[in-house]
Amino acid sequence: MTVCLAQPGTPVLEVLGLRARYGHIQALKGADLKVGKGELVAVLGPNGAGKSTLLRAIMGLTQNEGEVRFMGTRLPRRDPVGAAAKGVVLVPEGRGIFGPMTVLENLELGAYRVRDKAEMQRRFARVFDLFPRIKERLAQVAGSMSGGEQQMVAVGRAMMSEPKVLLLDEPSLGLAPRVTGEILETLGRLAAEGLPVILVEQKAPLALKLACRAYLLSLGRIVATIDPREVKSHDELAQYYFA
Amino acid sequence: MDNFGLVIQSLISGVSIGCVYGLIGIGFCVIYNASGIVNFAQGAFVMLGGMVTYVLLEHYHLPYVLAAVLAIAFVALVGALLERLVVRPLWKRNAAMFVMILATLAAQIVIERLTYLAVDDQPKTLPVFLDLPPIMIGGVAISYQSLWIMAGSLLIVAALGLFFKRTRLGKAMRACSINAEAAALQGIPVSALLTGAFAISAILGALAGILVTPTQYTAFNMGVPFAISGFIAAIIGGFGRPFGAFLGGITLGLVQAVAILSFGAGFKNVAALSILLVFLFIRPSGILGSSR
């Protein structure tokens, strides 16, 4: 199922010539990409290509140059809190869940800015609908759950904030194939319902099944934009990796 | 009074001063958990709590409770300013942790000397909260002030526990101490909460100072000895574990009481540093195990 419903118009999130440095190391040398309503786009590339850096730079977690436009206006640099408050939400690499806290507390913190009780309940219901398994585990300490369940909590926590665009950094990392499938399917469903999603993945075939567009990142640059429907075989994809 | 009564009485006063050390130790933990900084200006909060209450009470003749509340508010403000004016500028420049810790020590000295200039160098004391003769149980005399200290400290610790466990703000602060970056990604205003942690820590210090001053005295340079005791309490409790710091404080108070009773008052500091060494040698992670 490819998720590709975008209507022409301003993209929800647009990245223009984004570069990022860690100290003296230029990890991202220039990236342009965009994602619109109802689109799931994938960012693919080998280890160390700068995929995580790209997402971190979008959030303002790195020193960066270039532009990130959200709904047509520029996001301020180095303000991850502000970006998250506006609705640009990242599920970071390694999930970043609050391990010693309960699942319930993790989810509540995702909706930190919501004070209204009824609204909070509505969001909980929505997350339980996406990940029914979470509901039975609310009192459990999040760090004691399996990797797949932790990833569900991480995505669920992000959904508690009702993001306007969702960024995911390798949600499949270290997970069993079945759980990965389950989570990616949920992401596809979210995108089909209109949520713009940027999915960074090492496992290209999985991501290509869902993506409407894939950006190929290599050595800190986007070297190709791929239409997954035109990728016929793994060999063809491998060419991109090694080109 | 028989010997047994004296022992019990000493132990009770040990527990009550230990509660004060515990509160100061919790102050260390709150800031450490939020930022990784060991705040050596913690003693200044304790001294200011007692001193500002004294000034409002004796010079401005405010009612005791009002003077105490205003003093706590003032010290909270000092704590917040310490974070904004001393810690944050260094933080923004990616200063080494060591530099920030030294900066808090410098702030301690500045606050101490400003207090000296503003007041004087004479020891001051506050009246006890209730001027009644000690309660006699058997042959044991228990002063009302030590009851105030113990009850007050327990109440403060319980309130703090509830704050971190139940409130939205408290949970967000815990989240920041677990993973500040992940907290920021949830839209939690991490930097404002850091200021809040300094303010909470300052409030704890001020409360400790107000509770303890009636049993002793305060002066511009009384902060450091209290900070050292609180620091020891935090270490033997397990650094970064607020409840551990409270237990550590009580342990420290008891050990000091026994030492004074057995060897004389000169052994108070020897006992404090000895128990610290014992913990560092045998159980460096403290009673509850350190948080990081």
Interface residues (C-beta under 8 A of the other chain):
Chain A: M59 L61 P80 V81 A84 A85 V89 L90 P92 G96 I97 F98 G99 P100 M101 E105 E108 L109 G110 Y112 R113 R115 R157 S161
Chain B: R168 K171 A172 R174 A175 I178 N179 E181 A182 A183 A184 L185 Q186 G187 I188 P189 V190 S191
